[in-house]
Amino acid sequence: MASTHRGRFAPSPTGRLHLGNAWAAVLGWLWARAEGGEFLLRIEDLDTARSRPELTDALLADLDWLGLSFDGAPTFQSRRLELYRASFEKLRATGRVYPCHCTRSEIARAVSAPHGPADEGPRYPGTCLGLSANDSADRARSRPPAWRFRPREGPTEFRDRVHGTFVQDVAAEVGDFVVLRNDGVPSYQLAVVVDDAATGITHVLRGDDLLASTPRQIQLCEALGLPVPAYAHVPLLLGPDGKRLAKRAGTPSLGELRDRAVPRERLIGLLAGWAGLADGGPVSVEDLVPGFRLDRLPRQQIPVEPSIVNDVLFR
Ligand code: GLU
């Protein structure tokens, strides 16, 4: 029987891959492989100010070092602008988007994956919703508008495979959110939904900093008539500062591990230990497939102690 699981890893090439990226990549890969499914790679490089081609090359080499196999060639968001545009036109035809002339910096935030609860900034007060078509056309003459989507009111609910039922009233808590920036680049929320559907993704595993984005994405799926995938939002690895692991947290990037010829099984072992899948000793990704279970994952963020991690990796 053909598997009905197709997952993906969707990194943004804005820095070297770190332990937190490896965590999401390995868990997503394991979930797909454990269910006999496929696993795709998508490079989320719409944020042209921060994405760099050499970082994409490094990212591909790092994933290769990690030992993850992907089905098919990677897709690059920067090469799919027409696809997003077509979906935006579909949204426009529903009458649920409107032009917004508010400031550039407010709208600029829309393109990268949001991290943290206040990702869209404060709830948009609907300033431009009340503009007449004439006023809006006038203002569009000096600068093209961004476009916001009007979510339906009331709760949007889904069952997360890690966190259980998650409910958010998007209209009340987030408000009208940007789907197209004024430079024609789609927001993270729109691009993710369009790409997942276009590539047949059925299962989305990613960090739980994106849990609060999911109701927005579900609403976009509904408005565009796209299937809603299954979601698993995994806890983040936290550095000693209590923030998601990053370069300054004192743990190595995958590139450093590669350069120092650290056996990748040590890193996989650490990740497997945090996921409740193994005892933390060296292991290959393949060995973890048969025993993979999502319900062993902790729901709480995972504090990572750099000195212990470095001892294990560089011993
Ligand atoms: N590119 C996003 C990130 O770097 C992930 C998007 C997703 O998995 O939906 O966090």
Residues whose N, C-alpha, C, O or C-beta is under 5 A from the ligand:
A	BS01	LIG	A10 P11 S12 E44 A113 V192 R206
